[in-house]
Each structure stands twice: as structure tokens, then as C-alpha cells.
């Protein structure tokens, strides 16, 4: 539970640097642990709100890029895009998690690996989601998703900053706009326009979004890698 609280504390801390966050209140780990429970081991600050929001993007090929004129310098490349559906795998078959398989396919498409990612946005409807997805994306061994958060490796300035936007837990979860909102954050980072939450030198970024339930995992996940 303390590892989940470390994730929530981190993401709420990140949100204080994001003017577009729904919530911008900082929480210590102990404050997260002592907050009102939702269902053990989750407390309210570990869980995302349901939000109103919108996001938009311009997607084009090389021909379309020529028409953007002054905006060309701000364009980024979609290096990989993978959609996977969940399965009825046994709960203990963690190597078969749809996000894990999808991220491996995305890394192969991009000719990159998890070690090449400078920043990630993952679907953290609750803090436990970040544990699962940080492992699935290959940022640590299975079972260590909470450990790397507790060590500060996923905090801004750490080895692999995750949910620097504040994540769904504090930036907000506008459902249909959530995934594209993740892309907006990563584009902002790659353009070096993130202000005080900027990940220095960011060149490659990955977004993981999912929804629905299929057995013990998401019904559908989407993995996107973008880069300069």
C-alpha cells in the first residue's frame, strides 16, 4: 500500500506544475495513506476523478506536413502505434499481459527499446494501474513497479519519469479524451514546452492507454511511441 501511496504522491506532486490539471494539490505519502478509503488498498488520492475535458491533434503524412508551413518545426513523428485486445489468460501469466505484448510490438516497430524512452504517460485510473503498466512497458522487472516509484525512479528527474502531467489521478480522466490528452503531454515535452515539469533532453516518449475489462486485464490497449 505504501508503494501505491508513493505513486499517488508523485503524480499529485507533478500536477502542481501542470496548469491544465484538474487537481493541483500536493500530498505526502502519509497523507495519501491516511485519506478516506475507497476499497483496500486504495484511498481517494490514489484514484482518478471522472472529468470533463477535450483534446485534439493534427495527424498528417509527409505530404500534409509540407502544407503546415511555420508549424513544421513543431511536428513530431509517430514511430509506432499498436492496438491489442485483452484475453482470458490466467491471472498469473503476467508475461502475456496485453500491454506487455503491445509494447514489445511497438518497440519493434520503432526499432527502439524501453531503455530508449525518456518519458511515459500510462493509464492510472488508480495507482495500481501505474504499477502494472510500468512493468508491462519493460521499465522494470515484474513485481517491481511499485519499488521503482518508491525509489523515485519514475519521478521528474528520475530514470524514467512517468505521468509527469499528473496522470489520470490528478490531471483528470475525461474518458474519451484521456488517451489523446496523454499524447498532448508527450508532444509538449518533446517540443520542450513543458515549463517547470520539463523532462530535459526528451527525444522519445511512449503512451499507454486502455479500457474495458477482459478477464484480468483491459479489453483494449493502445501503445504509441512518438519521437523527434
C-alpha positions, 0 to 999 in steps of 0.5 A, a space after each residue: 500500500 505504501 508503494 501505491 501511496 508513493 505513486 499517488 504522491 508523485 503524480 499529485 506532486 507533478 500536477 502542481 506544475 501542470 496548469 491544465 490539471 484538474 487537481 493541483 494539490 500536493 500530498 505526502 505519502 502519509 497523507 495519501 495513506 491516511 485519506 478516506 478509503 475507497 476499497 483496500 488498498 486504495 484511498 481517494 488520492 490514489 484514484 482518478 476523478 471522472 472529468 470533463 475535458 477535450 483534446 485534439 491533434 493534427 495527424 498528417 503524412 509527409 505530404 500534409 506536413 509540407 502544407 503546415 508551413 511555420 508549424 513544421 518545426 513543431 511536428 513530431 513523428 509517430 514511430 509506432 502505434 499498436 492496438 491489442 485486445 485483452 484475453 482470458 489468460 490466467 491471472 498469473 501469466 503476467 508475461 502475456 499481459 496485453 500491454 506487455 505484448 503491445 509494447 514489445 510490438 511497438 518497440 519493434 516497430 520503432 526499432 527502439 527499446 524501453 531503455 530508449 524512452 525518456 518519458 511515459 504517460 500510462 493509464 492510472 485510473 488508480 495507482 495500481 494501474 501505474 504499477 502494472 503498466 510500468 512493468 508491462 512497458 519493460 521499465 522494470 522487472 515484474 513485481 517491481 513497479 511499485 519499488 521503482 516509484 518508491 525509489 523515485 525512479 519514475 519521478 521528474 528527474 528520475 530514470 524514467 519519469 512517468 505521468 509527469 502531467 499528473 496522470 489520470 489521478 490528478 490531471 483528470 480522466 475525461 474518458 474519451 479524451 484521456 488517451 489523446 490528452 496523454 499524447 498532448 503531454 508527450 508532444 509538449 515535452 518533446 517540443 520542450 514546452 513543458 515549463 517547470 515539469 520539463 523532462 530535459 533532453 526528451 527525444 522519445 516518449 511512449 503512451 499507454 492507454 486502455 479500457 474495458 475489462 477482459 478477464 484480468 486485464 483491459 479489453 483494449 490497449 493502445 501503445 504509441 511511441 512518438 519521437 523527434 
